[in-house]
């Protein structure tokens, strides 16, 4: 019984470690935005000797501006990867229609793509090349790069 559990853990631990190591897209930095507001408020209070309500308001304002700009940056990266994913899927579909196998099709998409999608395609390609089920590797991609399924860009122009 104990040996069976150890054997099962030996096979599932690498998958769990790989899932933890795989960073979701887009990487968010909300903590830094909040920290910037706190530091700014503390600097106003301590260094400039502004009254506490004004220091709190200034810190809050900086935090909100930083959060909004971080959100805009993440939205732009998401839009960029959506466009790149459409292009990569067109390359894969064309390659498969031409008679190539899945690995050459993934390689072609990887070679033609740029960051931020390139590293994620490299991960999928590596998983397929080491013998993992292609469907499972692509499902892991959907976990790593969670995109909105109701994206107007995807639904209106390329379906």
N, C-alpha and C positions, 0 to 999 in steps of 0.2 A: 504494500500500500504506500509506504513512504517513498520507495523507489519510483513508483509510478508518478507520484506527485512531483518528485525532483525532476524526472524526465519531462513531464509536462511543463514545469517551470523553466527548464533549460530551453525549450522551444518557444515559449511565450515571452520570456524576458527580453530577447533581442527585439521583438516586435514592439513591446511596450517602450523600450529605450529609444527605438527609432521614431516612434510616434511622439515621444516627449521632445526629441531633438528636432523634429520637423516643426519649424515655426509657421504658424498660421499667417496667411496673407490677408490684408496688409498688416505689417507690424505696427502696433499702436504705441504711442508714447504719452499717454494721458498723465502719468505720474510726473513726468518732467514739466508739463504745463502747470500742474498744481504747485510743484516745487518752485517754479519760477515766480509764481504769484506770492508764495510765502516768503521767498528770499527778498523780493522787491518790497513787500510790505515791511519786513523786518529792517531792511536798509533804510527805508523812509523813517521808520520809527527810531532806529538807533543812531544812524549816521546824520541824517538831515534834521532830526528832532522835530518831526511833524506831529501834530496831535494824533492820538490813537485812532479816532474815527476816520481821519483822512488817510492814515497809513493803511488801515484795513481796507478802505475803499480803493486805494491805489493798487494794493496787492490783489484784491478781487478783480479789478479791471484787467490787470496784466494776466491773471490766470484765465479769465474768460477769453481774452484775445488770443492767448496761446492755445487754448482748447479749440477755438474756432479755426485757427490756422492749421492746427494738427489735423482736424477733421477734414478740412479742404484738401490738405496734402494726401490723406488716406483715400479720399474720394477720387482724386486724380489718378493715384496709382491703381485703384480698382478699375477705373475706366480704361486705363492704359492696358492692363492685363486682359480685360475683356476683348479689346480690339486685337491684341496679340493672339489670344486664344482662338478667335474666329479665323484669323489668318493661318494659324498652325493647324487647325482642323481642316481647312481647305487644302493645305499641303498634304496632310495625312490622307484625306479622302482621294485626292488626285493620284497620289502615289499608290494607294491600294487599288484604285480603278485601273491603273496602268499595269497591274500585275505584280507589284513588289510585295514583299512580306511586311509584317507589322514592324519588325525591328528596323529595316531600312526606311520605312515610312516615318517612324519616330525619330530616327537619326536625321532625316531630311528636315523635319519640323524643328528639331533642336538646333541644327546648323543654321537655319534661316531665322530663328527667333533671337530676340534680344532680351536683356533683363527688363523686367522682373520675371518673365515667364521662362526664360532659358534655364535657370537653375531648377525649376520645378519639372520641366521636361527631362532634364538630365537625370533627376531622381527617378522618374517613371521609366525612362529608358534603362537605367541601371537595374531597377527591380525586374523588368521583363528579361533583361539579358542574363540575370542570375537564375532565372527559371521560375519566377513568381508568375502566377496567373495574371495575364494582361488585364482582365476585368478588375481584379483586386487592386492592381497597381493604379489603374485609372480611378477607382473608387477612393484610393488614398489621396490622389491628386484633388479630388473634389472635397476631401476633408481639409487638406492643406490650403487650398485656395477656394474658400467658400464664397461663391458669387451669388447674387440675387437671381433666382430663377425667372423672375418676372421682369427682367431688364428689357426696357423698351428698345434698346439698341439691338439686342439679340433677337427679339421677337419680330420687329418690324422690318429689318433690312436683310436678314440672312436666313430666314426660315422658309 
